[in-house]
């Protein structure tokens, strides 16, 4: 998953969601008595979460995302930046507006944005029983201003996260730059990699700042290295802030429904449990959703797979 891909996505309309059989809820209902009890996805000491990217084919306001998370019985998440910023009042891209002018407009907004709406969003989620442990803002790139990066960290702290996540930059100067901001804010940055992952890929970033960390995608690691991520986790567990769970085949193979690929999801979860690692394990739904299903149902399947592994 790449940030630029997210920026170009357009969510389908309410009719498609209704067809999927998923009920909407208002902001008031979300914070009130709509749900029978609160979600719980801490299973035998392991926090199972979900990245809100998993619901990308559904309408994606912050309130709607919360609905899907709770319906999935998930109590902790990695929140994509787009919905949080929209909730906080970020300008939306006008039809026909070029990306350069839009990016400048968003940068100006970020440089002056209050964190109050992010605190409000945190309370909305917390009241529904959902903790936000990571935030992936689209504001940590080499073209983003220092003010935007400061904003990203301040917003993250307002959301209550332990770390921000971002695709691992190819330029070590950028990881050095982000590491300096992370050190200043005392908030970690978890760097995410795809199939370019190797056992030593993060070494430079990790050596630049104690607040530079790892957001490990075990599916991408398996596909890219054609090997298990177990040894990598054992070696680097103290620098991992969260992991992504998905199932892929060796040799850059495709995403698969869980249990059909080569990624040792169950073994990784058992390792986290037995070694009492504190980092959360994040469901990332990337395989094709069957025509007779929907993302919430598939996340529930992934959650059940994780619960069975941790039983």
PyMOL commands that set and color helices and strands:
alter all, ss='L'
color gray80, all
select helices_A, chain A and resi 3-8+14-19+27-31+52-55+62-71+81-87+99-112+116-127+146-159+172-185+203-208+218-225+230-239+265-275+295-309
alter helices_A, ss='H'
color red, helices_A
select strands_A, chain A and resi 42-43+46-51+76-80+131-136+163-167+188-192+212-217+240-245+247-248+255-256+280-283
alter strands_A, ss='S'
color yellow, strands_A
deselect
rebuild
show_as cartoon
